[in-house]
Amino acid sequence: MFVRRKVNKSGTTSVVVVDKSGGSFRQVKSFGSSSDPAEIERMFKEATEWVLRYGGQQLLDFDAAERTRDEYRNMLSNVERTLQNAPQMILNRVYDNIGFNAIGDDILRHLAIARVCQPMSKVATADYLKSYFDEDVKLHNIYRYMDKLYSTQREIVQLISVNHTMQVLGGRIGIVFYDVTTLYFESAPDPSDELRQDGFSKDGKTAESQIVLGLLVSEDGYPLSYSIFNGKQYEGYTMIPIIDDFVKRFSLKDFVVVADAGLMSEANVQLLESAGYKYVIGARIRKESPAVKDWMLSIDHVDGNVQEYKKRGGRRLIVSYSDARAKKNAYNRDKGVERLRKAYAKGTLTKDKVNRRGYNKFLDISKDITVTINEDKILEDAKWDGLKGYVTNTNLSMDEVIHQYHGLWVVERAFRIGKGQLEMRPMFHFTEKRIEAHICICFVAYKMYKELERIIRQKGIPMSVDKVLSIAKTITTIRLRLPNGELYTETLYTTPQQEAIRPLIDPNFA
């Protein structure tokens, strides 16, 4: 049984308890009707309490007053299987909604759904699919499929994702956001391995081999394309190849590339311009010419102040000042310098422990290998508190340039979800084919995560994706063998939270 709000022809709303038996719905009890939202909510609460009080969902429509305990015991003995497969039912619909079912290989479906629901090793995934979803997927078939995915289906996956994203965005992709991250391995690479290499780790895993992952996403964070590079690859060299490849494959026109300052190099900007791309890129303002730096430092430190500097070749340098950013800059610097002062006082600040990252930039190393704190560098650094720059060749307004750049958080969020909820790393594969296939599966899983997020929002369900899936894992489906041999299946919704996500599971429920 469950509670339903029913809109009447008179404009009032009735609150009734409904039971589904034998594939049909029947009204069990009415709690009245009203046009007052508060009264409707009161009746809904009363009806919900009534359902819970009288035994929750009664799926087989048995009348306790007419049946004996033995009859119920006999009925329960005919239960063949119970499943916690509600997450699978939700994600199956999402998978099909995107269009991934066109690929035809159910193993991709199973692996992507498992990655969203319960990310784990491929060995554990096979056991999970069997235990919870009753899907018998053999491990050797998984590995065989991963090789096929690498060889023939990666391009199809990205094409489906792009086409679906264009549909969601009204037929046009006007903004593409690009960023990179690193993914580490738990095993040392073979010396001949050209992909897994030591490099600068964004996860702080300096002792592990890694690869570099470049990701293109659209507005609202929908994934478009990805590329992988060897772990030593400088991130600034990854942007142009992936954009060129994306434009070539999908004939993308009239768009703006948005990227972080870490990808801002003169070579990259020139390549973007020579290819005719429009861009918004974070500026390295302290590397500008002395004249430009003098101009920036002369900007009034008034919160929200935005100024523009015309550069050669149609480039524009947009600089903004923020009180909040200034406070953050000062706070972070003070913390870093304080750590240096403590180390200096203890005598632990030596040349062999000094690098030029972070706030070690405020240190001086003399010829006699003495390490000291340069107070002048600290004062010079403070002059830049609150200033942020952006370089663009677009005709967008200054405020719109800043707004588009701030949209980069969608890529950062994509990486957080990929590394967090989807557990993209660490990776346990060794060959390039398996590594690439693993990332492709995670790409599909992230696309499904984003689409489910959109559907949840569309249906007005006030929950996150993670919350929905957590509730779905508590929903049970039973399979019962009837006396006539017919197999009867029913999904149980026994709590208000389970009922709230029912529209995501039951296509006939509204």
Wavefront OBJ file of the C-alpha trace (Angstrom):
o trace
v 0.000 0.000 0.000
v 1.047 3.549 -0.604
v -0.368 7.081 -0.352
v -1.366 8.985 -3.474
v -2.448 12.560 -4.103
v -5.240 12.619 -6.749
v -6.248 15.874 -8.472
v -10.033 16.083 -8.994
v -11.934 17.829 -11.807
v -13.189 20.374 -9.266
v -9.619 21.484 -8.650
v -9.399 19.903 -5.200
v -6.872 17.205 -4.270
v -7.884 13.901 -2.687
v -5.554 11.877 -0.487
v -6.110 8.133 -0.731
v -4.365 4.894 0.185
v -3.904 2.664 -2.854
v -2.958 -0.992 -3.119
v -1.484 -2.728 -6.153
v -2.489 -6.360 -6.541
v -2.301 -8.590 -9.594
v -1.053 -5.707 -11.725
v -4.022 -3.429 -10.966
v -4.566 -0.608 -8.477
v -7.464 -0.317 -6.024
v -8.365 2.354 -3.521
v -8.220 1.064 0.061
v -9.085 4.151 2.093
v -9.808 7.853 1.504
v -8.686 10.594 3.877
v -10.679 13.414 2.298
v -10.095 16.182 -0.212
v -9.155 19.851 -0.028
v -7.685 22.759 -1.988
v -5.683 24.006 1.010
v -1.999 22.915 0.726
v -1.612 22.708 4.498
v -4.728 20.533 4.853
v -3.561 18.298 1.984
v -0.225 17.837 3.707
v -1.975 16.997 7.000
v -4.102 14.336 5.280
v -1.028 12.927 3.521
v 0.796 12.595 6.839
v -2.238 10.936 8.435
v -2.532 8.504 5.526
v 1.173 7.662 5.694
v 0.904 6.912 9.408
v -2.145 4.724 8.725
v -0.218 2.681 6.146
v 2.657 2.168 8.540
v 0.305 1.313 11.425
v -1.525 -1.376 9.473
v 1.400 -3.324 8.212
v 2.893 -1.249 5.420
v 2.796 -2.624 1.875
v 0.517 -5.594 1.392
v 1.724 -6.924 -1.855
v -0.306 -10.041 -2.407
v -3.605 -8.693 -1.144
v -4.033 -11.444 1.507
v -6.699 -10.816 4.083
v -5.259 -11.685 7.507
v -8.688 -12.212 8.962
v -9.451 -14.964 6.489
v -6.208 -16.879 6.325
v -4.506 -19.070 8.822
v -0.921 -18.834 9.982
v -0.177 -22.055 8.143
v -1.392 -20.577 4.878
v 0.962 -17.615 5.251
v 3.831 -19.933 6.137
v 3.080 -21.995 3.042
v 3.028 -18.858 0.910
v 6.411 -17.679 2.230
v 7.928 -21.083 1.538
v 7.267 -20.446 -2.149
v 9.527 -17.338 -2.207
v 12.292 -18.272 -4.646
v 14.499 -15.189 -4.375
v 14.802 -11.786 -2.733
v 16.813 -9.109 -4.509
v 18.146 -5.647 -3.622
v 18.069 -4.665 -7.283
v 16.334 -1.276 -7.135
v 19.605 0.568 -7.965
v 19.930 -1.632 -11.030
v 16.357 -0.861 -12.117
v 16.982 2.884 -11.761
v 20.295 2.841 -13.591
v 19.033 0.525 -16.354
v 16.490 3.207 -17.263
v 19.193 5.897 -17.110
v 21.541 3.829 -19.299
v 18.828 3.373 -21.929
v 17.741 7.004 -21.683
v 21.257 8.140 -22.646
v 21.357 5.704 -25.559
v 24.158 3.384 -24.423
v 21.851 0.400 -25.091
v 22.653 0.907 -28.772
v 26.065 -0.666 -28.102
v 24.380 -4.017 -27.507
v 26.913 -5.550 -25.102
v 25.231 -6.068 -21.735
v 28.597 -6.460 -20.029
v 29.217 -2.724 -20.451
v 25.805 -2.069 -18.882
v 26.593 -4.352 -15.926
v 30.091 -2.932 -15.358
v 28.941 0.691 -15.545
v 25.988 0.119 -13.198
v 28.203 -1.730 -10.718
v 30.741 1.131 -10.901
v 28.021 3.609 -9.872
v 26.459 1.369 -7.209
v 29.432 -0.414 -5.665
v 32.813 0.377 -7.239
v 35.343 -2.395 -6.687
v 37.788 -4.644 -8.494
v 36.622 -6.597 -11.531
v 36.844 -9.842 -9.516
v 34.650 -8.453 -6.745
v 32.319 -6.876 -9.322
v 31.514 -10.286 -10.805
v 30.538 -11.567 -7.339
v 28.521 -8.410 -6.616
v 26.509 -8.685 -9.823
v 25.613 -12.287 -9.021
v 24.767 -11.705 -5.360
v 22.645 -8.557 -5.662
v 21.384 -8.357 -9.249
v 21.261 -12.052 -10.195
v 23.512 -11.308 -13.179
v 25.914 -14.172 -13.864
v 28.864 -12.378 -15.505
v 32.048 -14.473 -15.673
v 35.357 -12.782 -14.916
v 37.028 -14.016 -18.104
v 34.123 -12.542 -20.098
v 34.679 -9.196 -18.383
v 38.337 -9.125 -19.381
v 37.564 -10.291 -22.908
v 34.973 -7.517 -23.223
v 37.393 -4.870 -21.927
v 39.724 -5.694 -24.822
v 36.791 -5.335 -27.223
v 35.785 -2.035 -25.612
v 39.288 -0.673 -26.186
v 39.440 -1.870 -29.775
v 36.030 -1.017 -31.209
v 33.657 0.720 -28.822
v 35.449 3.666 -27.168
v 34.540 6.002 -29.998
v 30.899 4.874 -29.950
v 30.697 5.539 -26.204
v 31.904 9.128 -26.608
v 29.684 9.732 -29.647
v 26.596 8.614 -27.705
v 27.583 10.837 -24.789
v 28.088 13.878 -27.034
v 24.790 13.362 -28.900
v 22.852 12.995 -25.652
v 24.523 16.078 -24.171
v 23.586 18.118 -27.232
v 19.963 17.010 -26.824
v 19.988 18.035 -23.153
v 21.520 21.429 -24.017
v 19.081 22.192 -26.809
v 21.195 21.078 -29.758
v 24.292 23.227 -29.204
v 27.493 23.025 -27.161
v 28.636 26.611 -26.679
v 31.136 26.162 -23.853
v 33.683 23.382 -23.301
v 35.667 23.185 -20.069
v 39.030 21.443 -19.998
v 41.225 20.268 -17.164
v 43.573 17.423 -16.286
v 44.175 15.165 -13.329
v 46.437 12.242 -12.490
v 45.490 8.631 -11.715
v 47.891 6.433 -9.819
v 48.593 2.689 -9.726
v 49.348 0.403 -6.805
v 52.067 -1.392 -8.730
v 55.421 -0.314 -10.102
v 55.572 0.078 -13.895
v 57.640 -2.082 -16.169
v 60.689 -0.122 -17.400
v 59.396 -0.548 -20.941
v 55.927 0.786 -20.059
v 55.480 4.046 -21.973
v 52.135 4.926 -20.348
v 52.595 4.364 -16.606
v 55.313 6.775 -15.517
v 56.493 8.723 -12.497
v 55.412 12.369 -12.544
v 53.878 15.217 -10.582
v 50.876 13.684 -8.781
v 47.788 15.791 -8.085
v 46.864 13.193 -5.447
v 50.152 13.508 -3.595
v 51.130 9.924 -4.537
v 54.729 10.781 -5.371
v 55.951 7.212 -4.904
v 53.436 5.658 -7.334
v 53.403 5.426 -11.105
v 50.589 7.316 -12.814
v 48.894 8.442 -16.005
v 47.520 11.869 -16.912
v 43.811 12.144 -17.768
v 42.454 15.078 -19.780
v 38.688 15.646 -19.701
v 36.344 17.855 -21.731
v 32.938 18.641 -20.240
v 30.043 20.869 -21.254
v 27.966 23.294 -19.273
v 26.607 21.674 -16.107
v 29.417 19.107 -16.206
v 28.218 16.611 -18.836
v 31.229 14.599 -20.089
v 32.137 14.999 -23.756
v 35.518 13.417 -24.375
v 38.684 12.271 -22.653
v 42.266 11.356 -23.485
v 45.028 9.709 -21.498
v 48.724 10.606 -21.549
v 51.831 9.135 -19.978
v 52.490 10.075 -16.373
v 55.396 12.397 -17.197
v 53.372 14.519 -19.604
v 53.283 18.236 -18.760
v 49.616 19.187 -18.473
v 50.079 22.252 -20.657
v 50.838 20.014 -23.652
v 47.602 18.025 -23.358
v 44.969 20.658 -24.150
v 45.450 21.335 -27.862
v 45.558 17.649 -28.973
v 42.322 16.724 -27.178
v 40.455 19.829 -28.420
v 41.647 19.336 -32.002
v 40.627 15.678 -31.884
v 37.234 16.513 -30.395
v 36.476 19.184 -32.995
v 37.532 16.867 -35.818
v 35.430 13.930 -34.617
v 32.261 15.826 -33.801
v 32.466 18.850 -36.153
v 32.021 21.266 -33.244
v 31.770 24.939 -34.238
v 31.326 28.305 -32.564
v 32.335 27.396 -29.027
v 34.514 28.830 -26.269
v 37.291 26.846 -24.563
v 37.635 27.519 -20.830
v 40.770 26.311 -19.053
v 42.760 26.861 -15.875
v 45.834 29.058 -15.543
v 48.006 25.924 -15.317
v 47.367 25.442 -19.043
v 48.156 29.079 -19.812
v 51.306 29.261 -21.904
v 52.169 31.492 -24.815
v 52.487 28.435 -27.049
v 49.010 27.182 -26.091
v 47.427 30.586 -26.645
v 49.052 30.903 -30.043
v 47.898 27.423 -31.047
v 44.336 28.205 -29.933
v 44.356 31.415 -31.961
v 45.914 29.845 -35.064
v 43.187 27.170 -35.025
v 40.502 29.856 -34.771
v 39.329 28.825 -31.270
v 37.774 31.283 -28.845
v 39.052 30.929 -25.298
v 38.865 32.078 -21.680
v 41.957 31.057 -19.721
v 43.185 31.931 -16.252
v 46.045 34.443 -16.493
v 49.424 34.149 -14.803
v 49.349 37.792 -13.811
v 52.713 37.826 -12.063
v 54.438 36.734 -15.275
v 53.176 39.732 -17.243
v 55.477 42.513 -18.419
v 56.569 45.187 -15.914
v 54.219 47.719 -17.525
v 51.192 45.415 -17.223
v 52.087 44.477 -13.645
v 52.335 48.164 -12.702
v 48.871 48.693 -14.205
v 47.413 45.774 -12.254
v 48.905 46.891 -8.954
v 47.423 50.360 -9.508
v 43.857 48.979 -9.643
v 41.719 50.268 -6.772
v 41.245 47.604 -4.129
v 37.469 47.929 -4.076
v 35.462 44.734 -3.742
v 34.050 43.709 -7.121
v 36.228 46.092 -9.134
v 36.874 44.716 -12.655
v 39.238 46.291 -15.187
v 40.388 45.458 -18.703
v 43.749 45.766 -20.438
v 43.884 45.562 -24.241
v 46.737 43.371 -25.432
v 48.112 42.704 -28.892
v 46.356 40.444 -31.363
v 42.872 41.046 -29.996
v 43.674 39.544 -26.595
v 42.069 41.008 -23.515
v 43.370 40.782 -19.954
v 40.513 41.001 -17.445
v 41.542 41.633 -13.825
v 39.202 41.605 -10.831
v 39.651 42.392 -7.143
v 37.784 40.630 -4.333
v 37.927 41.329 -0.588
v 37.135 37.671 0.140
v 39.951 36.511 -2.154
v 42.354 38.991 -0.503
v 41.517 37.619 2.956
v 41.984 34.049 1.728
v 45.315 34.867 0.072
v 46.589 36.560 3.251
v 45.367 33.724 5.485
v 47.015 31.013 3.387
v 50.282 32.949 3.150
v 50.363 33.597 6.914
v 49.842 29.868 7.608
v 52.607 28.885 5.185
v 55.066 31.447 6.489
v 54.337 30.446 10.082
v 55.307 26.851 9.259
v 58.554 28.154 7.727
v 59.320 30.285 10.782
v 58.810 27.306 13.129
v 61.085 25.107 11.020
v 63.679 27.876 10.845
v 63.597 28.351 14.629
v 64.108 24.601 15.163
v 67.001 24.539 12.718
v 65.283 21.938 10.528
v 65.041 24.224 7.481
v 67.984 22.995 5.417
v 68.823 23.004 1.720
v 68.046 19.323 1.236
v 64.508 19.881 2.580
v 63.744 22.925 0.442
v 61.888 22.932 -2.844
v 60.313 25.812 -4.684
v 56.731 24.680 -4.285
v 54.229 26.358 -2.021
v 55.518 28.945 0.398
v 59.149 27.895 0.104
v 59.272 30.641 -2.538
v 59.875 33.031 0.359
v 63.209 31.368 1.181
v 66.713 32.394 0.145
v 69.651 30.012 -0.116
v 73.038 31.684 0.155
v 76.330 30.470 -1.258
v 77.312 28.953 2.082
v 74.085 26.882 1.952
v 72.393 28.932 4.650
v 68.622 29.005 4.365
v 66.845 32.202 5.471
v 63.364 33.722 5.198
v 63.175 36.697 2.833
v 60.820 39.247 4.421
v 60.853 41.437 1.314
v 59.401 38.571 -0.769
v 56.570 38.206 1.737
v 55.739 41.922 1.508
v 55.905 41.814 -2.296
v 53.576 38.822 -2.392
v 51.017 40.660 -0.224
v 50.625 43.351 -2.918
v 48.811 40.824 -5.108
v 46.221 39.751 -2.529
v 42.713 39.774 -3.959
v 43.732 40.084 -7.635
v 42.733 37.487 -10.256
v 43.316 37.641 -14.009
v 41.717 36.102 -17.105
v 42.876 36.153 -20.743
v 40.356 35.948 -23.591
v 39.955 36.689 -27.293
v 36.146 36.712 -27.125
v 33.747 39.640 -27.267
v 32.123 38.580 -24.009
v 31.614 41.249 -21.361
v 34.093 41.348 -18.496
v 31.517 39.926 -16.078
v 30.629 37.122 -18.512
v 34.309 36.211 -18.956
v 34.667 35.826 -15.179
v 31.384 33.900 -14.984
v 32.468 31.423 -17.673
v 35.847 30.883 -16.028
v 34.201 30.143 -12.692
v 32.304 27.388 -14.504
v 35.516 25.332 -14.372
v 34.277 23.932 -11.071
v 32.186 21.464 -13.116
v 35.382 19.736 -14.320
v 36.826 19.735 -10.816
v 33.580 18.185 -9.571
v 33.740 15.563 -12.331
v 37.200 14.541 -11.097
v 35.992 14.472 -7.477
v 33.080 12.192 -8.385
v 35.314 10.026 -10.569
v 37.941 9.590 -7.869
v 35.475 9.528 -4.983
v 32.083 7.906 -5.640
v 33.275 5.976 -8.723
v 36.732 5.090 -7.315
v 38.499 5.456 -10.648
v 41.803 5.063 -8.856
v 43.960 3.381 -7.774
v 44.062 1.160 -10.841
v 45.122 -2.465 -10.821
v 45.385 -3.037 -14.581
v 48.732 -3.290 -16.324
v 48.210 -3.142 -20.098
v 47.281 -0.039 -22.050
v 44.148 -1.763 -23.392
v 42.807 -2.601 -19.918
v 43.722 0.818 -18.514
v 41.952 2.585 -21.367
v 38.916 0.279 -21.040
v 38.727 0.891 -17.280
v 38.670 4.658 -17.831
v 36.024 4.266 -20.538
v 33.805 2.309 -18.107
v 34.275 5.083 -15.541
v 33.411 7.642 -18.247
v 30.115 5.820 -18.915
v 29.450 5.577 -15.176
v 30.018 9.312 -14.701
v 27.713 10.111 -17.638
v 25.026 7.953 -15.969
v 25.649 9.700 -12.637
v 25.107 13.105 -14.275
v 22.001 11.970 -16.168
v 20.457 10.518 -12.995
v 21.235 13.816 -11.276
v 19.358 15.640 -14.045
v 16.345 13.277 -13.879
v 16.144 13.596 -10.081
v 16.117 17.372 -10.445
v 13.542 17.164 -13.252
v 11.179 15.052 -11.123
v 11.491 17.415 -8.188
v 12.959 14.824 -5.796
v 14.899 16.744 -3.110
v 17.776 14.270 -2.880
v 21.293 13.813 -4.215
v 22.284 10.915 -6.464
v 24.137 9.286 -3.587
v 21.102 9.591 -1.298
v 18.759 8.118 -3.908
v 21.032 5.127 -4.482
v 21.486 4.639 -0.744
v 17.702 4.451 -0.273
v 17.334 2.221 -3.340
v 19.680 -0.329 -1.760
v 17.134 -0.799 1.056
v 14.296 -1.712 -1.327
v 13.586 -5.432 -1.725
v 12.112 -7.281 -4.682
v 10.675 -10.788 -4.096
v 10.103 -13.600 -6.572
v 7.301 -15.966 -5.591
v 6.289 -19.216 -7.273
v 2.472 -19.395 -7.323
v 0.573 -22.725 -7.012
v -0.107 -22.685 -10.755
v 3.623 -22.461 -11.448
v 3.537 -18.817 -12.460
v 6.439 -16.668 -11.227
v 5.197 -13.556 -9.413
v 7.548 -10.598 -8.815
v 6.877 -7.586 -6.639
v 9.003 -4.690 -5.427
v 8.285 -3.517 -1.876
v 8.084 0.168 -0.919
v 7.683 0.236 2.856
v 8.940 3.684 3.918
v 8.150 7.267 2.849
v 11.709 7.664 1.516
v 11.370 4.545 -0.617
v 8.025 5.788 -1.884
v 9.592 9.161 -2.734
v 12.038 7.592 -5.217
v 9.489 5.159 -6.680
v 9.015 7.274 -9.868
v 12.651 6.485 -10.713
v 11.995 2.726 -10.527
v 8.390 2.071 -11.579
v 7.651 3.424 -15.095
v 3.894 3.065 -14.447
v 3.994 5.119 -11.268
v 3.500 8.881 -11.313
l 1 2 3 4 5 6 7 8 9 10 11 12 13 14 15 16 17 18 19 20 21 22 23 24 25 26 27 28 29 30 31 32 33 34 35 36 37 38 39 40 41 42 43 44 45 46 47 48 49 50 51 52 53 54 55 56 57 58 59 60 61 62 63 64 65 66 67 68 69 70 71 72 73 74 75 76 77 78 79 80 81 82 83 84 85 86 87 88 89 90 91 92 93 94 95 96 97 98 99 100 101 102 103 104 105 106 107 108 109 110 111 112 113 114 115 116 117 118 119 120 121 122 123 124 125 126 127 128 129 130 131 132 133 134 135 136 137 138 139 140 141 142 143 144 145 146 147 148 149 150 151 152 153 154 155 156 157 158 159 160 161 162 163 164 165 166 167 168 169 170 171 172 173 174 175 176 177 178 179 180 181 182 183 184 185 186 187 188 189 190 191 192 193 194 195 196 197 198 199 200 201 202 203 204 205 206 207 208 209 210 211 212 213 214 215 216 217 218 219 220 221 222 223 224 225 226 227 228 229 230 231 232 233 234 235 236 237 238 239 240 241 242 243 244 245 246 247 248 249 250 251 252 253 254 255 256 257 258 259 260 261 262 263 264 265 266 267 268 269 270 271 272 273 274 275 276 277 278 279 280 281 282 283 284 285 286 287 288 289 290 291 292 293 294 295 296 297 298 299 300 301 302 303 304 305 306 307 308 309 310 311 312 313 314 315 316 317 318 319 320 321 322 323 324 325 326 327 328 329 330 331 332 333 334 335 336 337 338 339 340 341 342 343 344 345 346 347 348 349 350 351 352 353 354 355 356 357 358 359 360 361 362 363 364 365 366 367 368 369 370 371 372 373 374 375 376 377 378 379 380 381 382 383 384 385 386 387 388 389 390 391 392 393 394 395 396 397 398 399 400 401 402 403 404 405 406 407 408 409 410 411 412 413 414 415 416 417 418 419 420 421 422 423 424 425 426 427 428 429 430 431 432 433 434 435 436 437 438 439 440 441 442 443 444 445 446 447 448 449 450 451 452 453 454 455 456 457 458 459 460 461 462 463 464 465 466 467 468 469 470 471 472 473 474 475 476 477 478 479 480 481 482 483 484 485 486 487 488 489 490 491 492 493 494 495 496 497 498 499 500 501 502 503 504 505 506 507 508 509 510
